[in-house]
Amino acid sequence: MSAKDHPNNAPGVPMIFPPWFERFQIKYMNPALKPIAPYLPGTATITHHGRKSGKPYQTIVTAYRKGDVLAIALGHGKTDWVKNVLAAGEANVHFTRRDVHIINPRILPAGTDGPDRQRLPWIVRVQLRRMAVFVADIA
């Protein structure tokens, strides 16, 4: 299956990484990183609940923070954790030694230019040229 045909590929939220890389990351990288993710700089663990089951999930992400804004580049497209957080309207994120609660989640489509873009860290603005970015406010 190509990235264009993958279910995570949505309008404005392109899937940049190939599907084989996503499967590799889910099966091997995430289980290896899960125990040490709370101590790695730049990584965060987002805790969210399933849309239908309500079951709690933890997903490792690369998060960037600038002031009261949290940004996560969506190289894998509109994945389940993104759908769960958008449906719930909130989630908890654990950075190195700190927990934050995020509200008002939204997706900035690839290539977005505007006031929301200016509030993002510079590295996320660079990524936003080619991929969508998940943005939320820190409560």
N, C-alpha and C positions, 0 to 999 in steps of 0.2 A: 504494500500500500504506500502510495506517495504522500508527501506532506500535504499536497493540495486536496487529496481525498480523505484525509484524516478527520475524524469528528471534532478534534480540538481546533481545527482551522475554521475561523469564523470571519465574516466581513469586518475589516478594520483590525482584526486580531490574528495576523498571519502566524502560522507555525513555522518558525525559522529553523529549528533543529529537525533532523530527519527522524522518522518514527523509530528506527532501530536504536538511536541514541536515547530516546525517551524510555524505551523498554530496558536498555542497559542501565540507565540511571535508576529506574524504579527497582529493578531486581538486585543490582550489586552496589551501586554507589550510595544510595540513600540508607540502606541498612548498615553500611560501614561507617557512614558519617553521623548517624543518629546519636550514638553515645558521646561523640566529641563535638557535635555541632554547637552546643551551648558555650563552648570555649574558643571556637574559631572566630576570628574577626571577620565581619562581613556577613556571617551566616546568622539566620534567625529561624526559629521554629514557630510556625503559625498554627494555633489550635483553633479548629473550626468544627462544626457539626454537620452531619449529612443532611441533605435537603429532605429526604423521605424518612430515613431511619432514625435521625437524631443522634446517631452514634458519633462520639468524639473522635476526631482524627488529628494527627500532628504531621505537618509537612515542612520539610526543610527548604528554605528559600534564601536567596541572596537579596537582602533588603538594604535600602538606603534611606537615611533620614536627614531631613533638613528642617529644623525648627519643629513645627507641629505636623509635618507631613511625612508620611511613609510611602516609599515608592518601590515597586518590584517589577523588573522587566519580565515580560511574558514571552520568552523564547519558545516555550512549548505550546503557545496558543492559549485558548480558553479552556483550561483544565478543570477537573472536578473541584479542586480546592477554591478556584476563582469563582466558580458557579455557586458553591456553598456559601462563601463569604458574601457575595452579592445578594443571595437570597436572604441570608440572615441579617445583613446590614451591619454586622459587627463581628469582631474576632479578637483573640488575644495573641500577642506576639511576644516571644521571649528572645531578647537580645542578650549579649554577654552581660550577665549579672543584673539584668533589669527586665521587668515585664511591663508591657504597655497594652492598653485597650484601644483598638481602632474602630472608628465609626465612619459613616458616610463613604463607603467604598465605591469606587468608580473605575472605569477603564478609559484611558486616553488612547484612541486609535493611533496606529502607526502614522507618522507624518504630521501629527497635531501641532498647531502653532497657536499660542494664545496665552492668556493670563495664568492658566493652570500650569502651563509648561515652564513659566518663569519661576515658579515656586519650587521646582524640582532641583535636586543636586545636579551638577554639571554632567556627571557621568551618565545619569539617566536621560538627560536631554540629548546626549549623543546617541544613546540606544533608541530613543523615541523616533529617530529618523527612519528606522527600519522595522522596529517591532513595537507592539502595543505595550503600555505600562499600566499596571494596577496601582492606583493611588488611593490613599485613605488618610483621614485626619486622625491624629492621636488625641484621645480624650483626656 
